[in-house]
Amino acid sequence: MVRSSAGSSRHVEVARGALSFFGTLAELLFPRACAVCERLLDHSERGMACGRCWARVPMLPAPRCDRCGHPTYGQRCRWCDLLPPYVRAARSVAWAAGAPGLGMVHALKYQGWPRIAGEMAARMARLDWPRDVLDERVALVPVPLSKKRLKERGYNQSERLAAALALHWNIPVWENVLERTRHTQTQTRLTPGDRLRNVSGAFSTRQDARDMLRGAHVVVVDDVVTTAATLNACAGALCAGGARIVSFVTFGRAPALGDRW
């Protein structure tokens, strides 16, 4: 027996009404809150963070250095001095400072909200790059965690960002080319010199990944960059493993002395 089109339409409308009812009921019983400020989300807000928090995130101001993406304020860029010559370019979305800027990162990294990586990556995907980086980048490489840190956190926040960003850039994620050879203490409270020593020799490329890396331009992904010690250590390992050149992309960037945020 063939159903009439009118009957099918009624079934569709009934199903839609039921979904809408149960969706509304679920929001009443289990209201969603912003992962950053914990304010109850409006009905129209579908992300993990509310629109108010996103509006208050301190974006890096222009003008910015064409190579490292750091605000120059009309002066010679000093942030480029942190980068070795085999790092082509670096980009970040916002200052990792203040409640909203740090709040996004903390929600992803420490508070168990991996889904916010999609919203952060959507903004990372809109960053401007030199033409050669756009033409040459072949893969995203997330900064690996140590086994101990991965067990504590349950996931690698850099891998979540890379996976979400790859959907926008339409390039693969090479999560198995770079490995952390030893556990390191968190960089958060270390001096610049201690940061360098902490990650020195902490990364290497896998032997079976060297053919993939040979001659490639890859983009290393992390949540935040401060002195670039960790990213530079990753870049050094990748180039030692065959990569021709490396670029960096992060969501946050810690302001240096003299930066306005």
C-alpha positions in Angstrom: 0.0 0.0 0.0 1.4 3.4 -1.0 0.9 6.3 1.4 -0.5 9.5 0.1 1.8 12.6 0.0 -0.6 14.3 2.4 -0.3 11.5 4.9 3.5 11.6 4.6 3.6 15.3 5.2 1.5 14.9 8.3 3.9 12.3 9.7 6.8 14.6 9.0 5.1 17.5 10.7 4.3 15.3 13.7 7.9 14.1 13.9 9.2 17.7 13.7 6.8 18.8 16.4 7.9 16.0 18.7 11.6 16.8 18.2 11.0 20.4 18.9 9.0 19.6 22.1 11.5 17.2 23.5 14.3 19.6 22.6 12.6 22.4 24.5 11.9 20.1 27.4 15.5 19.0 27.5 16.7 22.6 27.6 14.3 23.3 30.5 15.4 20.3 32.5 19.1 20.5 31.6 19.9 24.1 30.7 23.2 24.7 29.0 25.7 27.1 30.4 28.6 29.0 28.9 31.9 27.0 29.3 33.7 30.3 30.1 31.5 32.5 32.2 28.9 29.9 33.2 26.0 32.1 32.2 23.0 30.2 31.0 23.0 30.2 27.2 20.3 31.9 25.2 18.0 29.6 23.1 19.7 30.8 19.9 23.3 30.1 21.2 24.5 26.7 20.0 28.2 26.9 20.8 30.0 26.0 24.0 30.8 29.7 24.8 28.3 32.5 24.8 28.3 35.4 22.4 29.2 37.8 25.1 32.4 36.0 26.0 33.4 35.7 22.3 32.7 39.5 21.9 35.1 40.2 24.8 38.0 38.1 23.6 41.0 40.4 23.1 42.0 39.9 19.5 45.5 40.8 18.3 45.4 44.3 17.0 46.7 45.5 13.6 49.2 46.3 12.2 50.9 42.9 12.5 54.2 41.5 11.3 53.8 39.7 8.0 56.0 36.8 9.3 55.1 36.2 12.9 51.7 37.9 13.1 52.7 39.9 16.2 51.4 43.5 16.6 54.2 45.8 15.6 52.8 49.2 16.7 54.8 50.9 13.9 58.1 49.6 15.2 60.5 46.8 14.2 59.1 43.4 15.1 60.9 41.9 18.1 58.8 38.8 18.4 60.4 37.4 15.1 63.7 37.2 17.0 62.2 34.3 19.0 61.8 32.2 15.8 64.5 30.2 14.1 65.1 30.7 10.3 63.3 27.5 9.4 60.0 28.8 10.8 58.3 30.6 7.9 55.3 32.2 9.7 53.3 32.2 12.9 49.7 33.3 13.5 47.5 33.6 16.6 43.9 34.7 17.0 43.8 36.5 20.4 45.8 37.5 23.4 45.8 34.8 26.0 45.1 37.3 28.7 42.1 38.5 30.6 39.1 36.4 31.6 37.6 35.7 28.1 41.0 35.2 26.3 42.3 32.8 29.0 38.8 31.4 29.6 38.5 29.9 26.2 41.9 28.2 26.5 41.2 27.0 30.1 37.8 25.6 29.1 39.5 23.5 26.4 42.7 22.6 28.3 41.8 22.2 31.9 38.0 22.1 32.4 37.1 19.2 30.1 35.3 21.0 27.3 37.0 19.6 24.1 34.0 20.6 21.9 35.0 24.3 22.3 37.9 23.5 20.0 35.5 23.7 17.0 34.6 27.3 17.8 38.3 28.2 18.4 39.4 26.5 15.2 36.8 28.4 13.2 38.4 31.6 14.2 41.9 30.2 13.6 40.8 29.3 10.1 40.1 32.9 9.2 43.7 34.2 9.9 45.6 35.8 7.1 48.8 34.1 5.8 51.5 34.9 3.3 50.7 33.5 -0.1 53.4 30.9 -0.1 52.1 29.4 3.2 48.7 29.0 1.7 50.1 27.4 -1.4 52.6 25.1 0.3 51.1 23.8 3.6 50.4 20.1 3.3 49.4 19.0 6.8 48.8 20.1 10.4 50.9 18.7 13.2 49.6 19.0 16.7 52.0 19.4 19.6 52.0 16.0 21.3 51.4 15.4 25.0 53.4 13.1 27.2 51.7 9.8 28.1 51.3 11.0 31.7 49.7 14.3 30.7 47.4 12.6 28.1 46.2 10.2 30.8 45.5 13.0 33.2 43.6 15.1 30.7 41.9 12.4 28.7 42.6 14.1 25.3 45.2 16.3 23.6 43.8 19.8 23.2 46.2 20.5 20.3 44.9 17.4 18.4 41.3 18.6 18.9 42.2 22.1 17.5 44.1 20.5 14.6 41.2 18.1 13.7 38.7 21.0 13.7 41.0 23.3 11.7 41.7 20.6 9.1 38.0 20.6 8.2 38.3 24.3 7.3 41.7 24.1 5.5 41.0 20.8 3.8 44.4 19.4 4.6 45.2 16.3 6.8 46.3 16.1 10.4 49.6 14.2 10.9 49.2 13.3 14.5 51.8 10.4 14.4 54.8 12.1 12.9 56.0 13.9 16.0 56.4 12.3 19.5 57.3 13.6 22.9 60.4 11.7 24.1 60.0 12.6 27.8 57.6 14.1 30.2 58.2 17.8 30.9 56.8 20.1 33.6 54.2 22.6 32.6 55.7 25.8 31.0 53.2 28.1 32.7 55.4 29.3 35.6 58.8 29.0 34.1 61.2 31.8 33.1 62.1 32.0 29.3 65.4 30.4 30.0 63.8 27.6 32.0 61.3 27.1 29.2 64.0 26.4 26.7 65.8 24.0 29.0 62.5 22.2 29.9 61.7 21.3 26.3 65.2 20.9 24.9 65.3 17.5 23.2 61.8 16.7 24.3 60.5 16.0 20.8 61.5 13.8 17.9 60.0 12.6 14.6 59.0 9.0 14.2 61.4 7.0 12.0 58.5 5.7 9.8 57.3 9.3 9.2 60.4 10.7 7.6 59.3 9.9 4.0 56.1 11.9 4.6 58.0 14.8 6.0 60.7 15.0 3.4 60.5 18.5 1.7 57.2 19.3 3.3 55.9 22.6 4.7 53.8 21.7 7.8 51.9 23.8 10.3 52.3 23.0 14.0 49.2 23.6 16.0 49.0 24.5 19.7 46.5 26.2 22.0 48.8 29.0 23.3 52.3 30.4 22.4 54.3 32.4 25.0 58.0 32.4 24.1 57.6 29.8 21.3 60.0 27.5 23.2 57.7 24.4 22.8 56.8 25.2 19.1 60.5 25.9 18.2 61.5 22.5 19.8 58.8 20.8 17.7 59.9 22.7 14.5 63.5 21.7 15.1 62.5 18.0 15.4 60.4 18.2 12.3 63.1 19.8 10.2 65.6 17.3 11.5 63.2 14.6 10.4 63.0 15.9 6.8 60.5 18.8 6.8 61.7 21.7 4.6 60.0 24.5 6.6 57.5 24.9 9.4 54.8 27.4 10.3 52.9 27.8 13.6 49.2 28.5 14.4 47.7 28.9 17.9 44.5 30.3 19.3 46.1 32.3 22.0 49.4 34.3 22.3 50.7 35.6 25.7 51.4 39.3 25.6 55.0 40.3 26.0 56.2 43.3 28.0 55.0 46.5 26.2 52.2 44.8 24.2 48.8 46.5 24.5 45.8 44.2 25.0 
